[in-house]
Amino acid sequence: MTINDPWGLTGRSVVVMGAGGGGIGTAIARHLGAAGASIVAVDIDADKLAVCTDALTAEGVDHLGLLADGRDREAVTDVVEQATRLAPLHGSVHVAGGMWPPQWAPFASDDPAFDDVMDLNFGATVNTVRAVGRKLVEEGRTGALVNIATTSAINGMPFGSAYAAAKAAVLSLTRSLAVEWGPRGIRVNAVAPGSIATPKSASTRKPGDTDGDDLLVIPMRRRGTSDDIARGVLFMISEMSAYVTGQLLCIDGGTSVRPTYNDRDELPVFVHNEELRARLARW
């Protein structure tokens, strides 16, 4: 890293798993590319991948677009091998994951989708960090890996326990590898998005739906954007965070630290004295 290259990413390749679709993965790829990294954009869907690669091409970013399923260990290993041909490997960002409406279910229902959600969100992450970490160790290179988690991993998710559990496992893996690989100069961190407006989240809304009162549970009173997440990832994977490893960065507008007993005015529900409430509300 130098003053002229504060990110320390120029001439290095970064694998972005789940880069397609125009959401968080695409924003991450674009921000890392703008910072000088060569991007290996990976997605399971050709049309979604093209959204990312077209953007990278338009912005003049050195990149390679690959189709691969993160749950396929051999496919991920091949992705990493191709990344090293693009430019010396620096690390990865594992974005691919999620849970779809049909997979929401009470835990007691013994829904078979539980294993599928775990495999997509935790199993695929394991494959990515193992392949990237192994290659860095083999080549004797330092580097950085960032795993996308969720705030649900630290506070629970009723009817989505598989997703919360899988991401909690991602956090534990992140911390363990940070200690195991730290002596080799390989950093491993995680970013936990809160409520983020993406093309995927928009698809679950009815026409005309707005956030409305939903924003009242977010201290910053807005939903996050894909760019908000990408900026945090850029910090974590770059040399700007050279002494940071094993950490979780929550990018959630403050929801993870908001007291559950606060009302819509951000005052404790047990504060009934009107004079006190008025005085606090005037600040």
C-alpha positions as CSV (number, residue, x, y, z in Angstrom):
1,M,0.0,0.0,0.0
2,T,1.2,3.5,-0.9
3,I,-0.3,7.0,-0.6
4,N,-1.0,6.8,-4.4
5,D,-2.6,3.3,-4.0
6,P,-4.2,3.4,-0.5
7,W,-6.3,0.2,-1.2
8,G,-3.3,-2.0,-2.1
9,L,-5.4,-3.9,-4.6
10,T,-3.8,-2.8,-7.9
11,G,-2.6,-5.8,-9.9
12,R,-4.3,-8.3,-7.6
13,S,-7.2,-10.6,-8.3
14,V,-10.3,-10.9,-6.1
15,V,-12.9,-13.6,-6.5
16,V,-16.5,-12.4,-5.9
17,M,-18.8,-15.4,-5.5
18,G,-22.4,-14.4,-6.2
19,A,-21.4,-11.3,-8.2
20,G,-24.4,-11.2,-10.6
21,G,-27.9,-9.6,-10.5
22,G,-27.1,-6.0,-10.0
23,G,-27.4,-6.2,-6.2
24,I,-24.8,-6.5,-3.4
25,G,-22.4,-8.8,-5.3
26,T,-22.4,-6.5,-8.4
27,A,-21.8,-3.4,-6.3
28,I,-18.9,-5.1,-4.5
29,A,-17.3,-6.2,-7.8
30,R,-17.6,-2.6,-9.1
31,H,-16.2,-0.9,-6.0
32,L,-13.2,-3.4,-5.8
33,G,-12.6,-2.9,-9.5
34,A,-12.6,0.9,-9.2
35,A,-10.0,0.5,-6.4
36,G,-7.7,-1.3,-8.8
37,A,-8.5,-5.0,-8.3
38,S,-8.8,-7.5,-11.1
39,I,-12.2,-9.1,-10.6
40,V,-13.2,-12.7,-11.0
41,A,-17.0,-12.4,-11.1
42,V,-18.8,-15.7,-10.4
43,D,-22.5,-16.5,-10.5
44,I,-24.7,-19.6,-11.0
45,D,-27.0,-17.7,-13.5
46,A,-25.6,-16.6,-16.8
47,D,-28.1,-13.7,-17.2
48,K,-27.3,-12.3,-13.8
49,L,-23.6,-12.7,-14.3
50,A,-23.9,-10.6,-17.5
51,V,-25.4,-7.7,-15.5
52,C,-22.1,-7.6,-13.5
53,T,-19.7,-8.2,-16.3
54,D,-21.4,-5.7,-18.6
55,A,-21.0,-3.1,-15.8
56,L,-17.3,-4.0,-15.3
57,T,-16.7,-3.8,-19.0
58,A,-18.3,-0.4,-19.3
59,E,-16.2,0.9,-16.4
60,G,-12.9,-0.5,-17.8
61,V,-12.3,-3.0,-15.0
62,D,-10.0,-5.9,-15.7
63,H,-12.2,-8.9,-15.1
64,L,-13.2,-12.5,-15.8
65,G,-16.8,-13.8,-15.7
66,L,-17.3,-17.4,-14.7
67,L,-20.3,-19.6,-14.2
68,A,-20.0,-21.8,-11.1
69,D,-22.1,-23.2,-8.2
70,G,-20.4,-22.4,-4.8
71,R,-21.8,-25.7,-3.5
72,D,-19.6,-27.6,-6.0
73,R,-16.2,-27.9,-4.4
74,E,-14.4,-28.8,-7.6
75,A,-16.0,-25.9,-9.5
76,V,-14.9,-23.5,-6.9
77,T,-11.3,-24.8,-7.0
78,D,-11.3,-24.3,-10.7
79,V,-12.5,-20.7,-10.3
80,V,-9.5,-20.0,-8.0
81,E,-7.1,-21.5,-10.5
82,Q,-8.5,-19.3,-13.2
83,A,-8.2,-16.3,-10.9
84,T,-4.5,-16.8,-10.5
85,R,-4.1,-16.6,-14.3
86,L,-5.9,-13.2,-14.4
87,A,-3.6,-11.7,-11.7
88,P,-1.8,-12.7,-8.5
89,L,-4.5,-13.8,-6.0
90,H,-5.4,-11.5,-3.2
91,G,-8.5,-13.0,-1.8
92,S,-12.3,-13.4,-2.1
93,V,-15.7,-12.1,-1.1
94,H,-18.3,-14.7,-0.6
95,V,-21.7,-13.1,-1.3
96,A,-23.8,-16.0,-2.7
97,G,-26.5,-17.2,-0.4
98,G,-30.0,-16.3,0.8
99,M,-33.3,-17.8,1.5
100,W,-36.5,-17.7,-0.6
101,P,-40.1,-17.4,0.5
102,P,-41.0,-21.1,0.0
103,Q,-38.1,-22.0,2.4
104,W,-39.5,-20.0,5.3
105,A,-41.0,-22.4,7.8
106,P,-41.5,-23.2,11.5
107,F,-38.5,-25.1,12.8
108,A,-40.7,-27.8,14.3
109,S,-42.2,-28.6,10.9
110,D,-39.0,-30.6,9.9
111,D,-39.0,-28.8,6.6
112,P,-36.4,-30.4,4.2
113,A,-35.5,-27.0,3.0
114,F,-33.4,-26.5,6.2
115,D,-30.5,-28.6,4.8
116,D,-30.7,-26.8,1.4
117,V,-30.4,-23.4,3.1
118,M,-27.5,-24.5,5.2
119,D,-25.7,-25.9,2.2
120,L,-26.1,-22.8,0.1
121,N,-25.2,-20.3,2.9
122,F,-22.6,-22.2,4.9
123,G,-21.4,-25.1,2.7
124,A,-20.7,-22.8,-0.3
125,T,-18.8,-20.4,2.0
126,V,-16.7,-23.2,3.3
127,N,-15.8,-24.2,-0.3
128,T,-14.8,-20.7,-1.2
129,V,-12.6,-19.9,1.8
130,R,-11.0,-23.3,1.7
131,A,-10.0,-23.0,-2.0
132,V,-8.8,-19.4,-1.7
133,G,-7.0,-19.9,1.5
134,R,-5.3,-23.1,0.3
135,K,-4.1,-21.3,-2.8
136,L,-2.7,-18.4,-0.9
137,V,-0.9,-20.7,1.5
138,E,0.5,-22.8,-1.4
139,E,1.9,-19.7,-3.1
140,G,3.1,-18.2,0.1
141,R,1.1,-15.0,-0.4
142,T,-0.7,-12.8,2.1
143,G,-4.3,-11.8,1.4
144,A,-7.7,-11.1,2.7
145,L,-11.1,-12.8,2.6
146,V,-14.5,-11.3,3.4
147,N,-17.6,-13.3,4.1
148,I,-21.1,-11.8,3.9
149,A,-23.1,-12.7,6.9
150,T,-26.3,-11.0,8.3
151,T,-27.4,-9.3,11.4
152,S,-29.8,-12.3,11.9
153,A,-26.7,-14.3,12.8
154,I,-26.3,-12.4,16.0
155,N,-29.9,-11.9,17.0
156,G,-31.9,-14.8,15.6
157,M,-34.5,-15.1,12.8
158,P,-37.9,-16.8,13.6
159,F,-39.1,-19.0,10.8
160,G,-35.8,-18.5,9.1
161,S,-33.7,-20.4,11.6
162,A,-31.7,-22.2,8.9
163,Y,-30.5,-19.0,7.4
164,A,-29.6,-17.5,10.8
165,A,-27.8,-20.7,11.9
166,A,-25.9,-20.9,8.6
167,K,-24.7,-17.3,8.9
168,A,-23.8,-17.8,12.5
169,A,-21.6,-20.7,11.4
170,V,-20.0,-18.4,8.8
171,L,-19.1,-16.0,11.6
172,S,-17.6,-18.8,13.7
173,L,-15.6,-20.0,10.8
174,T,-14.4,-16.5,10.0
175,R,-13.1,-16.0,13.6
176,S,-11.4,-19.4,13.7
177,L,-9.7,-19.0,10.3
178,A,-8.5,-15.5,11.3
179,V,-6.5,-17.0,14.2
180,E,-5.4,-20.1,12.2
181,W,-4.2,-18.1,9.1
182,G,-3.1,-14.9,10.9
183,P,0.5,-16.1,11.2
184,R,0.6,-16.4,7.4
185,G,-0.6,-12.9,6.8
186,I,-4.1,-13.9,5.7
187,R,-6.9,-11.9,7.1
188,V,-10.5,-13.1,7.4
189,N,-13.4,-10.8,8.2
190,A,-17.2,-10.7,7.8
191,V,-19.7,-8.0,6.9
192,A,-23.3,-8.3,8.2
193,P,-25.9,-6.3,6.2
194,G,-29.1,-5.2,7.8
195,S,-32.2,-4.3,5.7
196,I,-30.8,-3.6,2.2
197,A,-32.8,-2.5,-0.8
198,T,-31.7,-4.8,-3.7
199,P,-33.4,-6.1,-6.9
200,K,-34.0,-9.4,-5.0
201,S,-35.7,-7.7,-2.0
202,A,-37.8,-5.6,-4.4
203,S,-39.1,-8.7,-6.1
204,T,-40.9,-9.8,-2.8
205,R,-43.0,-6.6,-2.6
206,K,-46.4,-6.0,-4.0
207,P,-46.7,-3.1,-6.6
208,G,-46.9,0.2,-4.8
209,D,-45.5,-1.1,-1.5
210,T,-43.3,1.4,0.4
211,D,-41.2,1.0,3.4
212,G,-43.4,3.3,5.5
213,D,-43.4,2.5,9.2
214,D,-40.8,-0.3,8.6
215,L,-38.1,2.4,8.6
216,L,-39.0,3.3,12.2
217,V,-37.0,0.3,13.5
218,I,-33.9,1.6,11.7
219,P,-32.2,4.4,13.7
220,M,-30.9,6.0,10.5
221,R,-34.5,5.9,9.1
222,R,-33.6,4.5,5.7
223,R,-32.8,1.1,4.2
224,G,-29.3,0.4,3.2
225,T,-28.1,0.2,-0.4
226,S,-25.8,-2.3,-2.1
227,D,-23.2,0.5,-2.3
228,D,-23.3,0.8,1.5
229,I,-22.3,-2.8,1.8
230,A,-19.7,-2.6,-1.0
231,R,-17.9,0.2,0.7
232,G,-17.5,-1.8,3.9
233,V,-16.3,-4.8,2.0
234,L,-13.7,-2.6,0.2
235,F,-12.4,-1.4,3.5
236,M,-12.2,-5.0,4.9
237,I,-10.5,-6.6,2.0
238,S,-8.1,-3.7,1.3
239,E,-4.8,-2.7,3.0
240,M,-6.8,0.1,4.7
241,S,-7.7,-2.6,7.3
242,A,-4.3,-4.3,7.3
243,Y,-4.4,-4.9,11.1
244,V,-8.0,-6.0,11.2
245,T,-8.9,-9.7,11.3
246,G,-11.6,-12.0,12.8
247,Q,-14.0,-9.1,13.0
248,L,-17.7,-8.5,12.1
249,L,-18.7,-5.2,10.6
250,C,-22.5,-4.6,10.9
251,I,-23.8,-2.3,8.1
252,D,-27.4,-2.0,9.3
253,G,-28.1,1.7,10.0
254,G,-27.9,0.9,13.7
255,T,-30.6,-1.8,14.0
256,S,-28.3,-4.3,15.7
257,V,-27.7,-2.0,18.6
258,R,-31.2,-0.5,18.9
259,P,-32.8,-1.4,22.2
260,T,-35.8,-3.7,21.7
261,Y,-37.7,-1.6,24.3
262,N,-37.5,1.6,22.3
263,D,-40.7,3.1,20.8
264,R,-41.1,4.9,17.5
265,D,-39.7,8.1,19.1
266,E,-36.5,6.1,20.2
267,L,-37.6,6.5,23.8
268,P,-37.9,3.6,26.2
269,V,-41.5,2.4,26.4
270,F,-41.3,2.5,30.2
271,V,-40.7,6.3,30.2
272,H,-44.3,7.6,30.7
273,N,-43.6,11.0,32.2
274,E,-44.8,13.4,29.6
275,E,-42.5,16.3,30.7
276,L,-39.4,14.0,30.5
277,R,-40.5,12.6,27.2
278,A,-41.0,16.1,25.7
279,R,-37.6,17.2,27.0
280,L,-35.8,14.2,25.6
281,A,-37.6,14.5,22.2
282,R,-36.5,18.2,21.8
283,W,-32.8,17.5,21.7
